[in-house]
Structure formats: C-alpha cells, structure tokens
Amino acid sequence: MTRTVYVNGQYLPEHEATVSIFDRGFLFADGVYEVTSVLDGKLIDFAGHAKRLQRSLDELEMANPTTEDQLLEIHRELVRANDITEGLIYLQITRGAADRDFAYPEDTPPTIVLFTQAKPGLADSPMAKTGMKVISIEDQRWGRRDIKTVQLLYPSMGKMAAKAAGAHDAWMIEDGVVTEGTSNNAYIVKGNTIVTRHLGNEILHGITRAAVLRMAKEAQMQVEERPFTMDEAKAADEAFITSASTFVMPVVEIDGRAVGTGQPGSVTARLREIYLDEMRKAAV
C-alpha cells in the first residue's frame, strides 16, 4: 500500500513526494523534527510535541509554517488517509531551500514534511516483558541537545555500536555521568526512588519524560532529577528508558551486567501501565 504523505501544503502519494536538493535540511541538517505516537487511531500527547516543536524552531530562529490547529488537522488527516491504528507520525521542518551558504537565507519559506509509519503492537511490545540491553559509549554530540534537530548521525552510530555488541541501545556518558540514550531519556530506580538527569542543554527535554515524572509523583514515588554514574546504574534495582515510540521500556542489562534481578522491575511495569492508561484517555 502506498502511503499518503504531506509536503509543503500537499497530500501526495509517497512516490510523488520530493524535496529540493538545495534544502538546508539536506545540506546542513538545518531542521527540527518531532515524532508523535498513534494508539487506537488517536494522537498521544500531541500538545506536548507541538510545544517542543515551537521551542526548537525558536531556538534556531526558524519560522513555523503552520499553526498548532493546522498541524493537528494534518496529523489527523494522515492517520485517516493511511488507516493508522498504532504507529508513528514523523514531522520535519527545515529552513527551506536556498543556494548553499553557511549564513541563514532571508525570507526563505520553510519546508515541512510529515509521514506515517504503521507499528502494530506498539503498546504491547514483547520487549516490555523481557527488557532491553544497553551498552555505554562516550557522548560526542554537539552541545545543544535540548534542540530536537535532524542531525542524528552520532546517535545512529551509537545504535550500530549497540547492535554490534549484541545489545539494543547505548547510554551516553559525559564527564563520568550518563546523559541519555541514543533516542531516549535514561532512568534508574533504587528502592522507591527514580533517578534521571535534570533538564539542561545536555539532554533532550523528553515529552514522555515530563509525563512519566508527573505520573510518578502523583503515584507517590520519589523522583530525583540529577546526574547518575554508570556504576550507580549497574547497582540499581531497576533501569528503564522513555521515548515517544517506546513509552516506558525496562532495561535489564548494562554493559553485560544484569540490572537488579535481570528481569523487568515492578516500578517500571507500573509506570508503563499508568502512562499508557492515562495517555489513551487523553489522546486526541
């Protein structure tokens, strides 16, 4: 089945969709993106993703070609046109097409692209029951990781390093402490306390992160937002990640060493259950 995609105001069959070779997203990675999950044919935490999108655009002094209401309608139309029950919607906005120059072009219309990915079983992932394995790698990304840009080469390299090591993902280390996963926020659990790195330029301000921490506090769990070391992680009772596409996913092994019992823990399982339940109720 050919997908319907959205490019600069038009809904098109995917094989007819094109972007200029002079687009700055292609030449400079001069663009930002968001990924929104779809469950039961509805959008999960759309308002949070729209708000972060605008923040990323503002940080790069880039124009937003749509309003939030228009963006919501585009998302809904793509869900309908592609008959998505469970899956993802990828959104990318770049500074647009202009002759190659490091300086930002003036008055260039932004490029906006959206497409869907069907992901049956997204909420019932087998990995939620078995857990995932991670390795540690040095964090060699640029300093503004709080901006959700399309420059994802190093995270891709990290995922390939994990794959080569027989793991599922990598946690990145900087100045002796964990920053985050290649495409997710990282957490450990010790006793009834959930520990995750505080917000700053060093990590992405995860939309799922914000929701999960709020829900954890509402469930009377203790939360500490601070750096933690890999030694702390390996000695933790539980570990997990959060992202828009994995929700809350247990980590059961780090650098070949079992975390806790080596099985998904009760805190992680409860958070995943709470998150999916609340997000389904609030989906639009």
Stockholm file with secondary structure:
# STOCKHOLM 1.0

chainA/1-284         MTRTVYVNGQYLPEHEATVSIFDRGFLFADGVYEVTSVLDGKLIDFAGHAKRLQRSLDELEMANPTTEDQLLEIHRELVRANDITEGLIYLQITRGAADRDFAYPEDTPPTIVLFTQAKPGLADSPMAKTGMKVISIEDQRWGRRDIKTVQLLYPSMGKMAAKAAGAHDAWMIEDGVVTEGTSNNAYIVKGNTIVTRHLGNEILHGITRAAVLRMAKEAQMQVEERPFTMDEAKAADEAFITSASTFVMPVVEIDGRAVGTGQPGSVTARLREIYLDEMRKAAV
#=GR chainA/1-284 SS CCCEEEETTEEEEGGGCCCCTTBHHHHHCCEEEEEEEEETTEESSHHHHHHHHHHHHHHTTCCCSSCHHHHHHHHHHHHHHTTCSSEEEEEEEECCBCSSCSSCCSSCCCEEEEEEEECTTSTTCTHHHHCEEEEEEECCSCSCTTSCBSCCHHHHHHHHHHHHTTCSEEEEEETTEEEEESSSEEEEEETTEEEECCCSTTSCCCHHHHHHHHHHHHTTCEEEESCCCHHHHHTSSEEEEEETTTEEEEEEEETTEECTTSSCCHHHHHHHHHHHHHHHHHCC
#=GC SS_cons         CCCEEEETTEEEEGGGCCCCTTBHHHHHCCEEEEEEEEETTEESSHHHHHHHHHHHHHHTTCCCSSCHHHHHHHHHHHHHHTTCSSEEEEEEEECCBCSSCSSCCSSCCCEEEEEEEECTTSTTCTHHHHCEEEEEEECCSCSCTTSCBSCCHHHHHHHHHHHHTTCSEEEEEETTEEEEESSSEEEEEETTEEEECCCSTTSCCCHHHHHHHHHHHHTTCEEEESCCCHHHHHTSSEEEEEETTTEEEEEEEETTEECTTSSCCHHHHHHHHHHHHHHHHHCC
//
